[in-house]
Amino acid sequence: MADRVSASITIGGTLPRSLLPDLAALIAADGLSTEWDGEPFTPAQFPEGVPLELMAHEVAGGRFERLESWCVEHGLPFTRWSGAYCGQWGAERTVFTGAGEVRCYAADEDDYLLIGRCTAERLGSFEAILAHFAAGDFAVPPLSLTP
């Protein structure tokens, strides 16, 4: 059995309305809801003018692998936070801006980005450290449907 932790994902961007059932099916498969310990998400809860925020406890590996891959495939920006699993991995924030690579950042249990000395030395300057934090604090745009 996989190690499980709490995790959340925020999805934004532009989605053709015809793909909403596919997105809803992936969300349902992960047992996500719009609030901690809430009822399972339904398309009726689709937000207007804001990103879609989803969460769950007991997430295998702290990742929504199929959902995240689908978002990358369709160019939907997202951020994911997952909690730490003692002795196995630390909490992290994952960022996909809608293009390019998915990036991971060390975080704490409150979803604040962290860096250690080795990362600070690798980044090399205060400006680079600030840019690292800015990239990790990516603001997911609203999720909107197109005809």
KEBARO-26895 format. One record per residue (C-alpha): x, y, z; residue number from 1; residue in three letters. Coordinates in Angstrom, 2 decimals, padded with zeros to 5 digits. Example, Ala and Ser with C-alpha at 12.3 -4.5 7.8 and 13.67 -1.06 7.14 Angstrom:
<tortor X="012.30" Y="-004.50" Z="007.80" miro="1" doro="ALA"/>
<tortor X="013.67" Y="-001.06" Z="007.14" miro="2" doro="SER"/>
This chain:
<tortor X="000.00" Y="000.00" Z="000.00" miro="1" doro="MET"/>
<tortor X="001.27" Y="003.45" Z="-000.92" miro="2" doro="ALA"/>
<tortor X="002.17" Y="006.04" Z="001.69" miro="3" doro="ASP"/>
<tortor X="-000.59" Y="008.65" Z="001.90" miro="4" doro="ARG"/>
<tortor X="-000.73" Y="012.31" Z="002.90" miro="5" doro="VAL"/>
<tortor X="-003.01" Y="015.31" Z="002.53" miro="6" doro="SER"/>
<tortor X="-002.72" Y="017.23" Z="-000.73" miro="7" doro="ALA"/>
<tortor X="-004.41" Y="020.02" Z="-002.64" miro="8" doro="SER"/>
<tortor X="-004.38" Y="021.23" Z="-006.23" miro="9" doro="ILE"/>
<tortor X="-005.43" Y="024.52" Z="-007.80" miro="10" doro="THR"/>
<tortor X="-006.19" Y="024.43" Z="-011.52" miro="11" doro="ILE"/>
<tortor X="-006.67" Y="027.35" Z="-013.89" miro="12" doro="GLY"/>
<tortor X="-006.51" Y="028.28" Z="-017.56" miro="13" doro="GLY"/>
<tortor X="-008.88" Y="027.84" Z="-020.43" miro="14" doro="THR"/>
<tortor X="-010.68" Y="024.55" Z="-021.00" miro="15" doro="LEU"/>
<tortor X="-012.98" Y="023.63" Z="-023.87" miro="16" doro="PRO"/>
<tortor X="-016.41" Y="022.84" Z="-022.40" miro="17" doro="ARG"/>
<tortor X="-016.33" Y="019.48" Z="-024.22" miro="18" doro="SER"/>
<tortor X="-013.45" Y="018.38" Z="-021.93" miro="19" doro="LEU"/>
<tortor X="-015.25" Y="019.18" Z="-018.67" miro="20" doro="LEU"/>
<tortor X="-016.60" Y="015.61" Z="-018.30" miro="21" doro="PRO"/>
<tortor X="-013.06" Y="014.23" Z="-018.66" miro="22" doro="ASP"/>
<tortor X="-011.76" Y="016.66" Z="-016.02" miro="23" doro="LEU"/>
<tortor X="-014.66" Y="015.84" Z="-013.70" miro="24" doro="ALA"/>
<tortor X="-013.99" Y="012.10" Z="-014.08" miro="25" doro="ALA"/>
<tortor X="-010.31" Y="012.54" Z="-013.12" miro="26" doro="LEU"/>
<tortor X="-011.29" Y="014.67" Z="-010.13" miro="27" doro="ILE"/>
<tortor X="-013.83" Y="012.04" Z="-009.03" miro="28" doro="ALA"/>
<tortor X="-011.25" Y="009.25" Z="-009.44" miro="29" doro="ALA"/>
<tortor X="-009.02" Y="011.02" Z="-006.90" miro="30" doro="ASP"/>
<tortor X="-011.91" Y="011.66" Z="-004.50" miro="31" doro="GLY"/>
<tortor X="-011.32" Y="015.42" Z="-004.48" miro="32" doro="LEU"/>
<tortor X="-013.61" Y="018.03" Z="-003.01" miro="33" doro="SER"/>
<tortor X="-013.68" Y="021.82" Z="-002.80" miro="34" doro="THR"/>
<tortor X="-013.06" Y="021.76" Z="000.96" miro="35" doro="GLU"/>
<tortor X="-011.22" Y="019.52" Z="003.38" miro="36" doro="TRP"/>
<tortor X="-013.45" Y="016.57" Z="004.32" miro="37" doro="ASP"/>
<tortor X="-016.13" Y="017.94" Z="001.99" miro="38" doro="GLY"/>
<tortor X="-018.50" Y="016.23" Z="-000.38" miro="39" doro="GLU"/>
<tortor X="-017.02" Y="014.90" Z="-003.64" miro="40" doro="PRO"/>
<tortor X="-016.67" Y="017.49" Z="-006.40" miro="41" doro="PHE"/>
<tortor X="-019.37" Y="017.68" Z="-009.06" miro="42" doro="THR"/>
<tortor X="-019.37" Y="019.78" Z="-012.25" miro="43" doro="PRO"/>
<tortor X="-022.15" Y="021.86" Z="-010.65" miro="44" doro="ALA"/>
<tortor X="-019.44" Y="023.24" Z="-008.32" miro="45" doro="GLN"/>
<tortor X="-017.38" Y="024.55" Z="-011.22" miro="46" doro="PHE"/>
<tortor X="-016.22" Y="028.03" Z="-010.16" miro="47" doro="PRO"/>
<tortor X="-016.67" Y="031.13" Z="-012.28" miro="48" doro="GLU"/>
<tortor X="-013.89" Y="033.69" Z="-012.48" miro="49" doro="GLY"/>
<tortor X="-011.52" Y="031.92" Z="-010.05" miro="50" doro="VAL"/>
<tortor X="-009.21" Y="028.90" Z="-010.16" miro="51" doro="PRO"/>
<tortor X="-010.61" Y="025.51" Z="-009.20" miro="52" doro="LEU"/>
<tortor X="-009.30" Y="024.56" Z="-005.73" miro="53" doro="GLU"/>
<tortor X="-009.52" Y="020.89" Z="-004.76" miro="54" doro="LEU"/>
<tortor X="-008.23" Y="018.84" Z="-001.85" miro="55" doro="MET"/>
<tortor X="-008.18" Y="015.44" Z="-000.20" miro="56" doro="ALA"/>
<tortor X="-006.64" Y="013.51" Z="002.66" miro="57" doro="HIS"/>
<tortor X="-005.02" Y="010.10" Z="002.19" miro="58" doro="GLU"/>
<tortor X="-003.58" Y="010.85" Z="-001.26" miro="59" doro="VAL"/>
<tortor X="-001.22" Y="008.10" Z="-002.45" miro="60" doro="ALA"/>
<tortor X="002.28" Y="009.55" Z="-002.72" miro="61" doro="GLY"/>
<tortor X="000.83" Y="013.03" Z="-002.22" miro="62" doro="GLY"/>
<tortor X="000.26" Y="013.36" Z="-005.98" miro="63" doro="ARG"/>
<tortor X="-002.66" Y="013.40" Z="-008.36" miro="64" doro="PHE"/>
<tortor X="-000.64" Y="011.77" Z="-011.14" miro="65" doro="GLU"/>
<tortor X="-003.36" Y="011.21" Z="-013.75" miro="66" doro="ARG"/>
<tortor X="-004.99" Y="014.60" Z="-013.12" miro="67" doro="LEU"/>
<tortor X="-001.67" Y="016.44" Z="-013.20" miro="68" doro="GLU"/>
<tortor X="-000.59" Y="014.69" Z="-016.42" miro="69" doro="SER"/>
<tortor X="-003.94" Y="015.55" Z="-018.00" miro="70" doro="TRP"/>
<tortor X="-003.52" Y="019.21" Z="-017.02" miro="71" doro="CYS"/>
<tortor X="-000.03" Y="019.29" Z="-018.55" miro="72" doro="VAL"/>
<tortor X="-001.32" Y="017.61" Z="-021.73" miro="73" doro="GLU"/>
<tortor X="-004.06" Y="020.26" Z="-022.06" miro="74" doro="HIS"/>
<tortor X="-001.91" Y="023.23" Z="-020.99" miro="75" doro="GLY"/>
<tortor X="-003.87" Y="023.95" Z="-017.81" miro="76" doro="LEU"/>
<tortor X="-001.73" Y="025.74" Z="-015.22" miro="77" doro="PRO"/>
<tortor X="-001.80" Y="024.30" Z="-011.71" miro="78" doro="PHE"/>
<tortor X="-000.11" Y="024.27" Z="-008.35" miro="79" doro="THR"/>
<tortor X="-000.16" Y="021.31" Z="-006.01" miro="80" doro="ARG"/>
<tortor X="000.77" Y="021.17" Z="-002.35" miro="81" doro="TRP"/>
<tortor X="001.36" Y="017.87" Z="-000.62" miro="82" doro="SER"/>
<tortor X="002.24" Y="017.21" Z="002.97" miro="83" doro="GLY"/>
<tortor X="005.32" Y="015.40" Z="004.21" miro="84" doro="ALA"/>
<tortor X="005.51" Y="011.71" Z="005.01" miro="85" doro="TYR"/>
<tortor X="007.85" Y="011.24" Z="007.95" miro="86" doro="CYS"/>
<tortor X="011.08" Y="009.57" Z="006.94" miro="87" doro="GLY"/>
<tortor X="010.14" Y="009.35" Z="003.25" miro="88" doro="GLN"/>
<tortor X="009.66" Y="012.81" Z="001.71" miro="89" doro="TRP"/>
<tortor X="009.12" Y="016.40" Z="002.69" miro="90" doro="GLY"/>
<tortor X="006.18" Y="018.65" Z="001.92" miro="91" doro="ALA"/>
<tortor X="006.35" Y="020.24" Z="-001.51" miro="92" doro="GLU"/>
<tortor X="004.66" Y="022.61" Z="-003.90" miro="93" doro="ARG"/>
<tortor X="004.52" Y="021.70" Z="-007.56" miro="94" doro="THR"/>
<tortor X="004.01" Y="024.39" Z="-010.20" miro="95" doro="VAL"/>
<tortor X="003.00" Y="024.11" Z="-013.85" miro="96" doro="PHE"/>
<tortor X="002.52" Y="027.47" Z="-015.58" miro="97" doro="THR"/>
<tortor X="000.69" Y="026.03" Z="-018.58" miro="98" doro="GLY"/>
<tortor X="003.86" Y="025.51" Z="-020.64" miro="99" doro="ALA"/>
<tortor X="007.32" Y="024.14" Z="-020.09" miro="100" doro="GLY"/>
<tortor X="008.26" Y="021.79" Z="-017.30" miro="101" doro="GLU"/>
<tortor X="006.56" Y="020.98" Z="-014.03" miro="102" doro="VAL"/>
<tortor X="008.72" Y="022.39" Z="-011.22" miro="103" doro="ARG"/>
<tortor X="008.86" Y="021.25" Z="-007.59" miro="104" doro="CYS"/>
<tortor X="009.72" Y="023.40" Z="-004.58" miro="105" doro="TYR"/>
<tortor X="010.37" Y="022.45" Z="-000.98" miro="106" doro="ALA"/>
<tortor X="007.58" Y="023.66" Z="001.29" miro="107" doro="ALA"/>
<tortor X="006.35" Y="023.25" Z="004.83" miro="108" doro="ASP"/>
<tortor X="003.08" Y="021.88" Z="006.16" miro="109" doro="GLU"/>
<tortor X="001.49" Y="025.33" Z="005.76" miro="110" doro="ASP"/>
<tortor X="002.54" Y="025.54" Z="002.06" miro="111" doro="ASP"/>
<tortor X="005.26" Y="028.14" Z="002.64" miro="112" doro="TYR"/>
<tortor X="008.24" Y="027.72" Z="000.31" miro="113" doro="LEU"/>
<tortor X="011.53" Y="026.83" Z="001.94" miro="114" doro="LEU"/>
<tortor X="015.14" Y="026.73" Z="000.82" miro="115" doro="ILE"/>
<tortor X="018.17" Y="025.27" Z="002.47" miro="116" doro="GLY"/>
<tortor X="021.73" Y="026.44" Z="002.38" miro="117" doro="ARG"/>
<tortor X="022.62" Y="024.27" Z="-000.62" miro="118" doro="CYS"/>
<tortor X="019.79" Y="025.80" Z="-002.68" miro="119" doro="THR"/>
<tortor X="020.76" Y="029.33" Z="-001.64" miro="120" doro="ALA"/>
<tortor X="024.38" Y="028.63" Z="-002.66" miro="121" doro="GLU"/>
<tortor X="023.28" Y="027.09" Z="-005.97" miro="122" doro="ARG"/>
<tortor X="021.09" Y="030.11" Z="-006.73" miro="123" doro="LEU"/>
<tortor X="024.05" Y="032.36" Z="-005.98" miro="124" doro="GLY"/>
<tortor X="022.48" Y="035.77" Z="-005.35" miro="125" doro="SER"/>
<tortor X="019.73" Y="037.40" Z="-003.35" miro="126" doro="PHE"/>
<tortor X="017.99" Y="038.35" Z="-006.62" miro="127" doro="GLU"/>
<tortor X="018.06" Y="034.70" Z="-007.77" miro="128" doro="ALA"/>
<tortor X="016.65" Y="033.58" Z="-004.42" miro="129" doro="ILE"/>
<tortor X="013.79" Y="036.08" Z="-004.75" miro="130" doro="LEU"/>
<tortor X="013.16" Y="034.88" Z="-008.31" miro="131" doro="ALA"/>
<tortor X="013.05" Y="031.28" Z="-007.02" miro="132" doro="HIS"/>
<tortor X="010.39" Y="032.24" Z="-004.46" miro="133" doro="PHE"/>
<tortor X="008.44" Y="034.24" Z="-007.07" miro="134" doro="ALA"/>
<tortor X="008.39" Y="031.27" Z="-009.47" miro="135" doro="ALA"/>
<tortor X="007.19" Y="028.97" Z="-006.69" miro="136" doro="GLY"/>
<tortor X="004.47" Y="031.44" Z="-005.68" miro="137" doro="ASP"/>
<tortor X="002.89" Y="031.25" Z="-009.14" miro="138" doro="PHE"/>
<tortor X="-000.64" Y="032.67" Z="-009.12" miro="139" doro="ALA"/>
<tortor X="-002.91" Y="030.23" Z="-010.93" miro="140" doro="VAL"/>
<tortor X="-005.27" Y="032.12" Z="-013.28" miro="141" doro="PRO"/>
<tortor X="-009.03" Y="031.57" Z="-013.21" miro="142" doro="PRO"/>
<tortor X="-010.35" Y="028.42" Z="-014.85" miro="143" doro="LEU"/>
<tortor X="-012.69" Y="029.30" Z="-017.67" miro="144" doro="SER"/>
<tortor X="-014.66" Y="027.24" Z="-020.16" miro="145" doro="LEU"/>
<tortor X="-014.79" Y="027.96" Z="-023.86" miro="146" doro="THR"/>
<tortor X="-017.54" Y="026.80" Z="-026.23" miro="147" doro="PRO"/>
